[in-house]
Amino acid sequence: MSSATILIADDDSGIRTVLSQALGRLGYNVRTTGTAAGLWRWIEAGDGDLVITDVVMPDENGLDLLPRIRKQRPNLRVIVMSAQNTLLTAVKATEKGAFEYLPKPFDLRELTTVVERALSEPAASAAVAAPAHPAGGEEERLPLIGRSPAMQDIYRTLARLMGTDLTVTIYGESGTGKELVAHALHRYGKRRHGPFVAINMAAIPRELVESVLFGHESGAFTGATARYSGRFEQANRGTLFLDEIGDMPLEAQTRLLRVLQDGEYTSVGGRTPIRADTRIVAATHRDLRVLVRQGLFREDLFYRLNVVPIRLPPLRQRSEDIPELARHFIAQVQDEGLPGKAIDPDAMAVLQAYRWPGNVRELENLVRRLAALYSQDVIGEAVIRAELGDASAESATAAHDTDSLGGAVEHHLRTYFFAHKDALPAAGLYDRILREVERPLIELCLAATRGNQIRAAKLLGVNRNTLRKKIRDLDIQVIRSLK
């Protein structure tokens, strides 16, 4: 049993009671207050071994307390909770020195795990980072929208990356917002004052990829009449976003690997090495591990790029975010001069039941279409069903067709083939579908056993070494509680 004292500041008496009882049962001494002033008095007096604070309190914002706490008591760790669960809140909490940020409503098991870590892990440097976000108007211009648990995990990951130059690879289906995530990493990161340069590898002819990336000298090839500065040079001291990295030709992959290894490159036809002072963020809708096995992607480059993988959920897995996203896009089209609309509750329910093969981009295009083509101020269910066509009826009855795993898989594949009927992938679908089933199965078994790999292996009916290999090969993050 621990004798540590935990200070809790939250203006919600119900939350204070729940936390006090839960942490008290674990043997902690708990003191609670509803104000920032009450918390600060304890901190000045030298009381407490850990702080748990809300952001919005009646007398002061909890985030504004963090620098003062760090100055007064550098080794006192602070866990921040907030119902204002946006990317900006997570970024501000992290940059101001919070040990961890937890969105409300929180999972008690997760919170107690964070408390145990905060009290047991050795303290790092107490230096306070300089603010990394641009000043003014952030709440109105947030780069990412959504308050679902899946998005909260993304926000916390991004907040931890803002103060680093680590290479990031973003995975997700087309239309999930991979470039928005890359923009957020740049906008709130160390290189925010430098350029953000994006390039889509799938949109460049193969024979021009190296020239576009690394530049070329005059006379390097037929038609090269003048020197051209490539994307690496254009992104100097900033961020280079390599979208659809899975489509990069093998020859260009070799040159990119050298840049990541040596930190320099030469232009096409050039001899003088150029120093690469650029953060690399890559993105793909494909499974790079499958491409590696097929010989289409270099394994050594994969490991160089996959330092921090971020996986964006498809819109169908965060349908609770659809109303907020729709309101955001409605406000956008109003700013552009199109008439504003409202969507009635029944119509919104249809939107939330739809499978969204085009993800957030499809929803944005639908909102623009509604604003441009319909005269009514309030969009009803009939209009939405007409716009979505047969797919909305299919989505509405999906629950009846997917009671079994086989039915769910069949529904997913029908949606996939319908969305890609004009441009099917060249190869790799079998492996991709197997991995899409295998990953959540292993993740949920690990979560159900609270990260115990021996129990998870037994539950799955596989050898423990096999499970370990799967965790490594699939790059699975071990979750210690079901959400």
C-alpha positions in Angstrom: 0.0 0.0 0.0 1.3 3.5 -0.9 1.5 6.4 1.5 1.8 9.0 -1.2 -0.4 12.0 -1.1 -2.3 13.0 -4.2 -3.8 16.5 -4.6 -6.9 16.7 -6.8 -8.4 19.9 -8.2 -11.7 19.8 -10.0 -14.8 21.9 -9.8 -17.0 18.9 -10.3 -17.7 17.4 -6.9 -18.8 14.1 -8.4 -15.4 13.6 -10.1 -13.6 14.6 -6.8 -15.6 11.9 -5.0 -15.0 9.2 -7.6 -11.3 9.8 -7.7 -10.9 10.2 -3.9 -12.7 6.8 -3.4 -10.8 5.0 -6.1 -7.4 6.2 -5.2 -8.1 5.9 -1.5 -8.9 2.2 -2.0 -5.4 1.8 -3.5 -3.9 3.2 -0.3 -3.1 6.7 -1.4 -3.8 9.8 0.8 -6.1 12.0 -1.2 -6.9 15.7 -0.7 -9.4 17.4 -3.0 -10.4 21.0 -3.8 -12.7 22.7 -6.3 -10.4 25.7 -7.0 -7.0 26.4 -8.4 -6.3 28.7 -5.4 -6.9 25.8 -3.0 -4.5 23.6 -5.0 -1.8 26.4 -5.2 -1.9 26.8 -1.4 -1.0 23.1 -0.9 1.7 23.3 -3.5 3.3 26.4 -1.9 3.2 24.7 1.5 5.1 21.7 0.0 2.2 19.3 0.3 1.5 16.4 -2.0 3.5 13.9 -4.1 1.3 14.2 -7.3 -1.3 16.6 -8.7 -4.4 15.7 -10.7 -6.0 18.9 -12.0 -8.9 19.9 -14.3 -8.3 22.6 -16.9 -11.4 24.7 -16.5 -11.9 25.8 -12.9 -13.9 28.8 -11.6 -10.9 30.9 -10.6 -8.1 30.0 -13.0 -7.3 27.8 -15.9 -5.4 24.6 -14.7 -3.0 24.9 -17.7 -1.9 28.3 -16.5 -0.9 26.8 -13.2 1.6 24.3 -14.8 4.5 26.7 -15.3 4.2 28.1 -11.8 4.1 24.5 -10.4 7.2 23.6 -12.4 9.0 26.7 -11.1 8.0 26.2 -7.5 8.4 22.4 -7.3 10.2 21.1 -10.4 9.9 17.4 -9.4 6.1 17.5 -8.7 4.3 15.7 -11.5 1.0 16.9 -12.8 -1.8 14.9 -14.6 -4.1 17.1 -16.5 -7.8 16.2 -17.2 -10.1 18.1 -19.5 -13.5 17.9 -21.2 -12.1 20.3 -23.8 -10.6 17.3 -25.4 -9.0 18.8 -28.6 -5.6 18.5 -30.1 -4.7 22.0 -28.8 -5.5 21.0 -25.2 -3.2 18.0 -25.5 -0.5 20.0 -27.1 -0.7 22.8 -24.5 -0.7 20.3 -21.6 2.4 18.6 -22.9 4.4 21.7 -23.7 3.6 23.2 -20.3 5.1 20.2 -18.5 2.2 17.9 -17.7 3.2 14.3 -17.1 0.1 13.0 -18.8 -3.1 14.4 -20.4 -6.3 12.5 -20.0 -9.6 13.5 -21.8 -12.9 13.3 -19.9 -14.7 11.0 -19.5 -11.7 9.0 -18.4 -11.2 5.4 -17.8 -10.5 4.8 -14.0 -8.1 1.9 -14.7 -6.1 4.0 -17.2 -5.9 6.8 -14.7 -4.7 4.6 -11.8 -2.1 3.2 -14.2 -0.9 6.7 -15.0 -0.8 7.6 -11.3 1.4 4.5 -10.6 3.7 5.5 -13.4 3.9 9.1 -12.3 4.8 8.1 -8.7 7.3 5.4 -9.7 9.2 6.6 -12.9 12.4 8.6 -12.4 12.0 12.3 -13.1 13.5 13.8 -16.2 14.8 17.3 -16.7 12.6 20.0 -15.2 13.2 22.5 -18.0 10.0 24.0 -19.4 9.7 23.9 -23.2 8.9 27.1 -25.1 5.3 27.3 -26.4 5.1 25.4 -29.7 1.7 26.5 -30.9 0.9 29.6 -33.0 -0.7 32.5 -31.1 -4.3 33.5 -31.5 -7.4 31.9 -32.9 -6.3 28.3 -32.4 -9.7 27.0 -31.3 -11.4 28.3 -34.5 -8.6 26.8 -36.7 -8.0 23.4 -35.2 -6.4 21.1 -37.9 -8.1 18.0 -36.6 -11.8 17.6 -35.6 -13.2 14.9 -33.3 -13.6 14.0 -29.6 -13.9 10.2 -30.0 -11.6 7.9 -27.9 -9.8 7.0 -31.2 -9.0 10.7 -31.9 -8.0 11.3 -28.3 -5.3 8.7 -28.7 -4.1 10.4 -31.8 -4.0 13.8 -30.1 -1.9 12.5 -27.2 0.5 10.8 -29.5 0.9 14.0 -31.6 1.4 16.1 -28.4 4.3 13.9 -27.3 5.9 14.3 -30.8 5.7 18.1 -31.0 9.0 18.7 -29.3 10.9 16.1 -31.4 12.3 15.7 -34.9 11.5 12.0 -35.0 10.5 10.6 -38.4 6.8 9.7 -38.5 4.8 7.5 -40.9 1.0 8.0 -41.0 -1.2 5.0 -42.0 -4.8 5.3 -43.0 -7.4 4.8 -45.7 -7.8 7.4 -48.4 -9.7 10.4 -47.0 -8.9 9.9 -43.3 -6.8 13.1 -43.0 -3.2 12.0 -43.2 -2.0 15.3 -44.6 -3.9 17.2 -41.9 -2.0 15.2 -39.3 1.3 16.0 -41.1 0.3 19.7 -41.1 -0.4 19.5 -37.3 3.0 18.0 -36.6 4.6 20.9 -38.5 2.3 23.6 -37.2 2.8 22.9 -33.6 6.3 21.4 -33.8 9.9 22.7 -33.5 10.0 23.5 -37.3 6.8 25.6 -37.4 8.7 28.7 -38.7 10.1 26.7 -41.6 8.3 25.6 -44.8 5.9 22.7 -45.1 6.4 21.0 -48.4 4.2 18.2 -49.6 4.7 15.8 -52.4 2.4 12.9 -53.6 4.6 10.1 -54.8 1.8 8.4 -56.7 1.3 11.6 -58.8 4.9 11.9 -60.2 6.1 10.0 -63.2 8.6 7.4 -62.1 11.4 8.8 -64.2 11.1 12.2 -62.6 10.8 11.2 -58.9 14.5 11.6 -58.1 14.7 15.0 -59.8 11.6 16.3 -58.1 12.9 15.1 -54.7 16.5 16.0 -54.9 16.7 18.6 -57.7 18.9 18.5 -60.7 21.7 20.5 -62.3 21.6 22.2 -65.7 22.4 19.6 -68.4 21.8 16.6 -66.1 19.5 15.1 -68.7 17.7 16.0 -71.9 15.4 19.0 -71.2 17.3 20.1 -68.0 18.1 23.6 -69.2 18.5 25.1 -65.8 19.2 24.1 -62.2 16.2 23.0 -60.3 15.9 22.9 -56.5 14.1 19.8 -55.4 11.6 19.3 -52.6 14.4 18.5 -50.0 16.0 21.8 -50.7 12.7 23.6 -50.7 11.8 22.1 -47.3 15.1 23.1 -45.7 14.6 23.8 -41.9 11.0 22.7 -42.3 9.0 19.6 -42.9 8.9 17.4 -46.0 5.6 15.4 -46.3 6.0 12.3 -48.5 2.4 11.2 -49.2 1.8 7.7 -50.6 5.3 6.7 -49.8 4.4 3.1 -50.8 4.4 4.2 -54.5 8.0 5.4 -54.4 10.1 3.6 -57.0 12.9 1.4 -55.7 15.7 3.5 -57.2 14.4 6.6 -55.4 13.9 4.6 -52.2 17.7 3.8 -52.2 18.5 7.6 -52.4 16.0 8.4 -49.7 17.6 5.8 -47.4 20.9 7.5 -47.9 19.5 10.8 -46.9 18.0 9.3 -43.7 21.2 7.5 -42.9 23.8 10.2 -43.7 21.8 13.4 -43.5 22.9 14.6 -46.9 22.2 14.0 -50.6 23.3 15.1 -54.1 21.1 16.5 -56.8 20.8 14.6 -60.1 23.9 15.4 -62.1 25.5 17.1 -59.1 28.7 16.2 -57.2 28.6 18.4 -54.1 26.7 16.9 -51.1 23.9 19.0 -49.8 23.1 18.9 -46.1 19.4 17.8 -45.4 18.0 19.8 -42.5 14.5 18.5 -42.9 12.0 16.6 -40.8 10.4 13.7 -42.8 6.8 12.8 -42.4 5.5 10.0 -44.6 2.0 8.6 -45.2 0.4 5.7 -47.0 -2.9 3.9 -47.4 -1.0 0.7 -48.1 0.6 -1.8 -45.7 4.3 -1.3 -46.1 5.2 -4.6 -44.4 3.2 -6.4 -47.2 5.1 -4.3 -49.8 8.4 -5.3 -48.2 7.5 -9.0 -48.4 6.5 -8.5 -52.1 9.9 -6.9 -52.8 8.3 -3.6 -53.6 9.6 -1.6 -50.7 13.1 -1.7 -49.0 13.0 -3.3 -45.6 15.8 -1.0 -44.3 14.0 2.1 -45.5 10.8 0.8 -43.8 12.5 0.7 -40.5 14.0 4.2 -41.0 10.6 5.7 -41.8 8.6 3.7 -39.3 10.2 5.3 -36.2 6.8 6.5 -35.0 3.8 4.9 -36.7 0.5 6.7 -36.4 -2.7 4.9 -37.6 -5.7 7.0 -38.4 -9.1 5.3 -37.8 -11.6 5.3 -40.7 -14.6 7.5 -40.2 -16.9 4.4 -39.7 -14.9 3.6 -36.6 -15.5 7.0 -35.1 -19.1 7.8 -36.1 -19.7 9.8 -32.9 -17.4 12.5 -34.5 -19.7 12.9 -37.6 -22.0 15.6 -36.2 -19.0 17.8 -35.1 -17.3 17.2 -38.5 -20.5 18.1 -40.4 -20.9 21.3 -38.4 -17.2 22.2 -39.1 -17.7 21.7 -42.8 -20.9 23.7 -42.8 -19.1 26.6 -41.2 -16.3 26.3 -43.7 -18.6 26.5 -46.7 -20.4 29.5 -45.2 -17.0 31.3 -44.9 -16.5 30.5 -48.6 -19.8 32.3 -49.5 -22.1 29.3 -49.8 -25.4 29.3 -47.9 -25.3 27.7 -44.4 -27.4 24.6 -43.7 -28.5 22.6 -40.7 -29.0 18.8 -40.6 -31.9 17.5 -38.7 -31.5 14.7 -36.2 -33.0 11.9 -38.3 -30.7 12.9 -41.3 -27.7 13.0 -38.9 -28.6 9.4 -37.8 -28.4 8.3 -41.4 -25.0 9.9 -41.8 -23.8 8.1 -38.7 -25.0 4.7 -39.9 -23.4 5.1 -43.3 -20.1 3.2 -43.9 -18.2 6.2 -45.5 -15.8 4.4 -47.9 -14.4 7.8 -48.8 -14.0 8.7 -45.1 -13.8 12.4 -44.0 -13.2 13.6 -47.5 -16.4 12.0 -48.7 -18.3 13.7 -45.8 -16.8 17.1 -46.7 -17.8 16.7 -50.3 -21.3 15.8 -49.3 -21.7 18.9 -47.1 -20.4 21.1 -50.0 -23.0 19.5 -52.3 -25.8 20.0 -49.9 -24.9 23.7 -49.5 -24.7 24.3 -53.3 -27.6 22.3 -54.6 -30.4 22.5 -52.0 -32.5 25.6 -51.2 -33.9 24.4 -47.8 -32.2 25.7 -44.7 -32.6 22.4 -42.8 -31.6 19.2 -44.6 -33.9 16.2 -43.9 -33.5 12.5 -44.0 -34.9 12.1 -47.5 -32.3 14.4 -49.0 -29.5 12.5 -47.2 -30.8 9.1 -48.4 -31.1 10.4 -51.9 -27.6 11.8 -51.9 -26.0 8.6 -50.4 -28.1 6.4 -52.7 -28.2 2.6 -52.3 -25.2 2.7 -50.0 -27.2 4.4 -47.2 -29.8 1.6 -47.2 -27.1 -1.0 -47.2 -25.5 0.7 -44.2 -28.8 1.0 -42.3 -29.3 -2.7 -42.6 -25.7 -3.7 -42.0 -26.4 -4.8 -38.4 -28.6 -7.5 -39.8 -26.0 -8.7 -42.3 -23.0 -8.6 -40.0 -24.1 -10.6 -36.9 -21.4 -13.2 -37.8 -17.7 -12.5 -38.4 -18.1 -13.8 -42.0 -21.0 -11.4 -42.6 -19.0 -8.5 -41.3 -16.0 -9.4 -43.5 -18.3 -9.8 -46.5 -19.9 -6.4 -45.9 -16.4 -4.8 -45.6 -15.3 -6.4 -48.8 -18.4 -5.4 -50.7 -17.9 -1.8 -49.6 -14.2 -2.0 -50.6 -14.9 -3.4 -54.1 -17.7 -0.9 -54.7 -15.4 2.0 -53.7 -12.5 0.7 -55.9 -14.5 -0.8 -58.8 -12.8 1.5 -61.3 -9.2 1.1 -59.9 -8.5 -2.1 -58.1 -5.1 -2.5 -56.5 -2.4 -4.4 -58.4 -1.8 -7.0 -55.6 -1.7 -7.7 -51.9 -5.4 -7.8 -51.0 -5.3 -11.2 -49.4 -2.5 -10.3 -47.0 -4.1 -7.0 -46.2 -7.5 -8.4 -45.3 -5.8 -11.1 -43.1 -3.8 -8.4 -41.3 -6.9 -6.2 -40.8 -8.6 -9.2 -39.0 -5.5 -10.3 -37.2 -4.4 -7.0 -35.7 -7.7 -6.1 -33.8 -8.0 -9.7 -32.7 -4.6 -9.7 -31.0 -5.0 -6.1 -29.7 -8.4 -6.9 -28.1 -7.1 -10.1 -26.5 -4.1 -8.2 -25.0 -6.5 -5.5 -23.8 -8.9 -8.2 -22.3 -5.9 -9.7 -20.4 -4.6 -6.3 -19.4 -1.4 -6.8 -21.4 -0.6 -10.2 -20.0 1.0 -12.0 -23.0 0.9 -15.4 -21.5 -2.8 -15.2 -20.8 -3.4 -13.6 -24.3 -1.5 -16.4 -26.0 -3.6 -19.0 -24.2 -6.8 -17.2 -25.1 -5.8 -17.1 -28.7 -4.6 -20.7 -28.7 -1.1 -19.9 -30.0 2.4 -20.3 -28.6 3.7 -17.3 -26.6 6.7 -16.9 -28.9 4.3 -16.8 -31.9 2.3 -14.0 -30.2 5.5 -12.1 -29.5 6.5 -12.3 -33.1 3.0 -11.2 -34.2 3.2 -8.2 -31.9 6.5 -7.3 -33.3 5.7 -7.9 -37.0 2.3 -6.1 -36.8 3.8 -3.3 -34.7 1.0 -3.7 -32.1 0.9 -1.3 -29.2 0.0 -3.3 -26.1 -3.2 -1.9 -24.6 -3.8 -2.7 -20.9 -7.6 -2.1 -20.7 -10.6 -2.4 -23.0 -12.1 0.9 -24.1 
